[in-house]
Amino acid sequence: MPYPVTPDGRYLVVRGRLWRRTNPGLPDERRLALLSELGRARAAVKAARLSGAGLAEAGAAVERAKIALGERGPVWWSDGAPDFNRHLAKNTPYAEWFASLES
């Protein structure tokens, strides 16, 4: 994987920021279908930006796919741990782990 993944597998780190990973409990068929849906939605966002129409609808489709994948919305883990999606790793409980990557 091109980006480091936190030890608990919940996030990947891109430019120092945590991004929630896809729910590993999703069946492969469902995950692949949602990834395809996300790809179409992202293409629709690109087309909407070029045409100047339909951006809100396309963006909403991206959001729906990401929620269904578990990357946004309610967390997919059940241990009560808080969500640090989009937080800087250095400002979270993952700070020590993240700092160790840079050594």
C-alpha positions as CSV (number, residue, x, y, z in Angstrom):
1,M,0.0,0.0,0.0
2,P,1.5,3.4,-0.9
3,Y,0.3,5.1,2.3
4,P,1.0,4.0,5.8
5,V,-1.9,2.3,7.6
6,T,-2.4,2.8,11.4
7,P,-1.7,-0.3,13.5
8,D,-5.4,-0.9,14.1
9,G,-6.1,-0.7,10.4
10,R,-8.7,2.1,10.7
11,Y,-6.9,4.9,8.9
12,L,-4.3,5.6,6.2
13,V,-2.1,8.6,6.4
14,V,-1.8,11.0,3.5
15,R,0.5,14.1,4.0
16,G,0.2,13.7,7.8
17,R,-3.6,13.5,7.9
18,L,-5.6,10.5,8.9
19,W,-8.2,9.2,6.4
20,R,-10.7,6.5,7.4
21,R,-10.3,3.3,5.5
22,T,-13.1,1.2,3.9
23,N,-15.0,-1.0,6.3
24,P,-13.1,-4.4,6.1
25,G,-16.3,-6.2,7.1
26,L,-17.9,-5.4,3.7
27,P,-18.3,-8.4,1.5
28,D,-16.0,-8.2,-1.5
29,E,-18.9,-8.1,-4.0
30,R,-20.5,-5.2,-2.2
31,R,-17.2,-3.3,-1.7
32,L,-16.4,-3.6,-5.4
33,A,-19.9,-2.4,-6.4
34,L,-19.5,0.6,-4.1
35,L,-16.0,1.4,-5.4
36,S,-17.4,1.3,-8.9
37,E,-20.3,3.6,-7.8
38,L,-17.7,6.0,-6.2
39,G,-15.7,6.1,-9.4
40,R,-18.8,7.0,-11.5
41,A,-19.7,9.7,-8.9
42,R,-16.2,11.2,-9.0
43,A,-16.3,11.2,-12.8
44,A,-19.7,13.0,-12.6
45,V,-18.1,15.6,-10.3
46,K,-15.4,16.2,-12.9
47,A,-17.9,16.5,-15.7
48,A,-20.1,18.9,-13.5
49,R,-17.1,21.1,-12.9
50,L,-16.3,21.3,-16.6
51,S,-20.0,22.0,-17.6
52,G,-20.9,24.1,-14.6
53,A,-24.1,22.1,-13.9
54,G,-25.0,19.3,-11.5
55,L,-22.1,19.6,-9.1
56,A,-24.3,19.4,-6.0
57,E,-25.9,16.1,-7.2
58,A,-22.6,14.6,-8.2
59,G,-21.0,15.6,-4.9
60,A,-23.9,14.0,-3.0
61,A,-23.4,10.8,-4.9
62,V,-19.7,10.8,-3.8
63,E,-20.8,11.3,-0.2
64,R,-23.3,8.5,-0.4
65,A,-20.8,6.0,-1.7
66,K,-18.2,7.0,0.9
67,I,-20.7,6.6,3.7
68,A,-21.7,3.2,2.3
69,L,-18.0,2.2,2.2
70,G,-17.5,3.3,5.8
71,E,-15.1,6.1,4.9
72,R,-17.5,8.7,6.2
73,G,-20.5,8.8,8.5
74,P,-20.8,6.4,11.4
75,V,-17.7,4.5,12.3
76,W,-17.5,0.8,11.3
77,W,-15.7,-0.3,14.5
78,S,-17.6,-1.2,17.6
79,D,-15.2,-0.6,20.5
80,G,-16.3,2.9,21.2
81,A,-13.1,4.5,20.0
82,P,-13.5,8.1,18.7
83,D,-13.2,8.9,15.0
84,F,-10.1,10.9,14.0
85,N,-10.9,11.0,10.3
86,R,-9.3,14.0,8.7
87,H,-7.3,14.9,11.8
88,L,-3.5,15.5,11.7
89,A,-1.9,12.3,12.9
90,K,0.4,14.3,15.2
91,N,-2.7,15.6,17.1
92,T,-4.2,12.2,17.8
93,P,-3.4,9.1,19.8
94,Y,-1.5,7.9,16.7
95,A,1.1,10.6,17.1
96,E,3.9,8.4,18.6
97,W,3.3,5.7,15.9
98,F,3.3,8.3,13.2
99,A,6.5,10.0,14.5
100,S,8.2,6.6,14.5
101,L,7.6,6.3,10.7
102,E,9.7,9.4,10.1
103,S,12.8,8.0,11.9
